[in-house]
Amino acid sequence: MVEKTVKRGLFPKKQPIETHSKMASVSTTDLAARLRIYEGRYNELRKNLVVIEQNMLSNNKKANRDIKDIYSELSELRRQITDIQDNITKIIKELQLLATKSEVKVLARVIDYLDPIKFVRIDQMENIVNDIIDAREEKEEDKEESIPKP
């Protein structure tokens, strides 16, 4: 039996509390209410945990997808870089086949010496020769006409 102490004097006297059953019913309902509150909190925490887990899974999937995309872009960039390097080496090889500055100077001196502007094409030469022949024939005809006939 639970007793309540009352202070009156030097030595307090213990007096019995009303009834043990009344206190038990109050504490039982109080405990039941607290238990319901804790269960509600527990259920809310469980729901929050489920939402957090779902978010983590979706974020993990998204991150993995992004990583795969980055790796594919990286491999594409590497391929493009090797293509560019191959093209640069081809260009370098082609440039090495070109004439040097000294070779171009020698070629310029030869062209100046030969002076290709004065060259004549074959069809032009044929026209010139035909014109000369026609001119000579005309002179001969003029000479024959100018000579009196006996």
C-alpha positions, 0 to 999 in steps of 0.5 A, spaced: 500 500 500 502 506 498 502 511 503 502 519 503 507 523 508 504 529 511 509 533 515 506 536 522 512 536 527 518 533 527 517 526 525 512 526 519 506 521 520 504 516 514 497 516 512 494 511 507 492 514 500 485 513 498 485 506 494 490 502 490 486 501 485 484 508 483 491 510 482 492 503 478 487 505 473 489 512 473 496 510 471 494 505 466 490 510 462 496 515 463 501 509 460 496 507 455 495 514 452 503 515 452 503 508 449 499 511 443 503 517 443 509 513 442 506 508 437 504 514 433 511 517 433 514 511 431 509 510 425 511 517 423 518 515 424 517 509 420 513 513 414 519 518 414 524 512 414 521 509 408 520 516 404 528 517 406 530 510 403 526 511 397 529 518 396 536 515 397 534 509 392 532 514 386 538 519 388 542 513 387 539 511 381 540 518 378 547 518 380 549 512 377 545 514 370 549 520 371 556 517 372 554 512 366 553 518 361 559 522 364 563 515 362 560 515 355 561 522 354 569 521 356 570 515 352 567 519 346 571 525 347 577 520 348 575 518 341 575 525 338 582 526 341 585 520 338 581 522 331 584 529 332 591 527 333 591 522 327 589 528 323 594 532 325 599 527 324 597 527 317 597 534 316 604 534 319 606 529 314 603 533 308 606 539 310 613 535 310 612 534 303 611 541 301 617 545 298 621 549 302 623 556 302 629 555 299 626 550 293 621 555 292 626 561 291 630 556 286 624 555 282 622 562 282 629 564 279 628 558 274 621 561 272 624 568 271 630 565 267 625 562 262 620 567 262 614 562 260 609 568 259 613 569 252 611 562 250 606 560 245 601 555 244 601 550 238 595 553 235 597 560 236 604 558 232 600 555 227 596 561 226 602 565 226 605 561 221 599 561 216 599 568 217 606 569 214 605 564 209 598 568 206 602 574 207 608 571 202 603 569 197 600 576 197 606 579 196 608 574 190 601 575 187 602 583 187 609 582 184 606 578 178 601 583 177 606 589 177 610 585 172 608 587 165 606 582 160 609 582 153 
